[in-house]
């Protein structure tokens, strides 16, 4: 297995550790505290307002209470390095070979310009599942249909760009993403066992092609933006179990935990929202197959991070093992592209560093859930 981690050299961080420690303590007090009584509300649908001609409907919002900065709690402080390296991930509007090659090349050039070996992840989100009567695929973010064959080829094109423009010393995981958006949000969507199966077979083939091309520094994984508001847990489970029925590679859950508790439940399976319970999120993000949680940490008050702390503690108490979380996903660039004011007004404009730090501190608030995070990535609309 590849060595995981994408942080800067620890020797550089050591020289500034004392100063950084005090900075992080201040940041914790002001950005990682919350009103402990405000635990029953549902977070809004977290996607940014979509650009013109997007297949997604307008965002539903609800009020997020302003965090109570007077409420604090004891934490077990992890070591945080001075700088955070993160990748730019994309909501894809095309499967054009040249565009994908150039996106991959851009990342390859970035990694080559950095000291040492990089180990990072990028999400390529190809939209919601669809079956067009002949092929499985998705509706990408320009309203067009792309088959799993076309999506697989697009991932290879991205990989070719990365391989040609990097020094081949760094490692990259490409999370090939879809979502669980269902009818009522996404017309004629196909969140089914069969679609999940087709997605896994596509990811399996991509990795075979990568090996054949000798792109040994690149690995593809399945991924899904699973959001509680978009579908029922049962339908979503069918898709995930379809994927896990034939997969050779992990599935990354880069989704939310809308409405789930922000506090430790001591093993109680608390209701979240839209028919979902904590156990549903645990199962789909971590319990099923080799699934890996890579959650959306958008809320500036730290609520999203606290939900995933709660889920990790739930896993520890109910199943005897904490939920190991791979990193944080933010949407700062997407906010800038589509109207930063909306994100700011709805408190969902975390920067990559803020999202990562909130999640790291929430998980390390207790030794039962304490862990390091490997990655941070930030979503953008592919242009």
Phi, psi and omega in degrees: 000142180296146171295132185257144177141141182222034182266165179287169185302130184294333180297323178293320182292329185299322182295337182248013189297318182299311179297317182296323180302316180291323177298317183290326176299317178296316180299321180298316182297327186259340183239350183244013176256161182206164176283108187296341181277344184267072187240000186254352183281161176262134174293156179289164169303127199268352181292145176296159173305133186278148178296169177303142179066032174268148177285356184264147182283170176303150183285137172271135182234157170216165185285131172258124181294146176295131181300146178271104185286354177274344180273126180222168179207160183287138178230158173259102191290124174277167174279123178244132182283166188292329182229150178248121172269131178224161178257159173264121176256167192222138161276114192274135176252001184204160169241021181299131186298317183294318180295316180295319178301315182294322176298317178295319179298319179303316180291321178298318178295321177299313182295325178294328182284346182268150180289141175076189179273132175263151177220104190221177180224148173225142175258128168250105185266116184258016172090196191269152185294142177209149169241122187267015182095347181225322184223151170275149180182212180217163164267109180282181194276022167239018180079355184271159178270135173235127180285163177298329176296314179295321179294316177301317178297323179297321178295321176295320178298316176300316181297321179297317177299315179297314183298316183290332186255001178251173179270005179064014177265334184270162179247147181219133168254129174257113176272112186270106196255145165228204177205182182253024183297125186247178178307142187101331172245314185233114187297131174059026181295159187233066178273083188227166175304316183294323178291319177301320177298314180297323180295317179296318179297322176297315179296319177303314181294319178303316180293326173298318178293321178299319178293319180297323178280355182064037172269067190288347181273359185239139177225138176259143175230153171287157180202152177211132174278085184270114182240133188300323182291340192275339184194169179282159177295327181294313179296316180297321178297321179302314181297314182297319180290330171297315177299311185290345182288336184226005188284147169250356184224150187297161173248126177264125177268094177259064186238197183247181175224050187307127176081352180290157182299153175253014184228163180287129185259358179054044174090352179287133182273087188277146177292142177256279182191158172053037178085000182267143170244168179305322182295328176296315180295314178305312184297312185286330181273336191213322188284330184272132174055227176246041182291148184227128179280132179220071201281159174284120179241077187265324192289125186291339179280358179089004183299318181297317179299318181294327177297319182283332168299313180300318180293322178294320177294322176301316179298319180298316186281327184268327185239000174080012180210128178298158173279117178276123187251133190281331182166198185236147176240127176240179183224032186300314180294321177298324176299313180299319184291329190243011177118087185300329182301317179301313180298319181294316181294331181259009174058040181233038185244038175304138167284166176304318180294321179293314180299315180298313183294318177302313182292318180300315181289322178298314181294326181269016175284351181209139181297337180292336181242001186299135182191161172269160177246136184278319195224160166221138174220154184234129184280143175220156172280121179296130185247000000 
